[in-house]
Amino acid sequence: MGYRASRRDAFQRGTPARELYLADLAATERLASEIARLARTGDVLALAGPLGVGKTAFVRAFIRALGGEEEVPSPTFTLVQLYELRTLTLYHFDLYRLERPEEAYELGIEEAFAEGVSLIEWPERLGPLLPPERLDVTLAFAEESDSRRVRLTGHGRWAKRLAELKA
């Protein structure tokens, strides 16, 4: 499959967390596709990690898995991209340039949380506005050049769905 669970799959303070090794971009895309199949309206995925680690690549694969065929640019300058997919509306936020959490209201973040699936790059920029019920996807560079490590932490309804993930 290209990714494997580490020995660190754990439940920390009651919050399910899984750590996976992703051998290459294809493994990242497969993981994103599997997670996309579990997504429902109202879900929030918080994508964290340094520049260039693959957050936008994860989003592209997630959107393709849900039937999106259009180009998926990084919304670094627009801050949000909206995708009307077959089964749901997806909001892709890149909050790197956000200066204050309150600026997210101008982007329609409340509507996104209520009516669609929200994938948020740089979620720490939301501060207290980040919903407590979410899936945290934290990507990190691994030792090999194309490989990554990912930590998935499920909060709320994502806690149970994380256990359903076939990774």
C-alpha positions, 0 to 999 in steps of 0.5 A: 500500500505504500504506508504502514502504521508505526508502533506509536498508534495510541490513544492519548488522554482518550483521543485516538491517534495514529502515526503512519509512514508514507513512502511516497506521494502515491501513499499520501494520495491513497491515504487522502482517498481513504479519509475522503470516503469517511468524510461527511458534511460538517466535518473539519480536517485540520492539515498541519505541517511545514511548507512543502510537506504535502498538505495541498497534495493531500487536498488534491487527492481528497477532492479527486476521491470525491469526484472532483475533476477540476484543477486544485490550486493552492488557495494561498492568495485567495485563502479559500477555494470552493468545490461543488462535488457530487455528494458534498460541498468542499471548502479548501482554506489556506490560512497562512496569510491570516493575521487574526483568527477573526478574519476567517469570518470574512471567508465564510468559515461559519457557513463552511463548517455548517454546510460542507467539508472543510479542509484547513491548511495552517489551522493554528491560525484559527486559534480558538475558532478551530472546532473541537470536533475535527480530524487533525492531519499532521504531516512531517518530513521523514528521513527519505526524500519523498517519504512523510510521516503523518499523525492522525488524531480524531476528535469527536465523531472522527475518533470512531471513524479513525478506527475504521481507517484501513491504514 
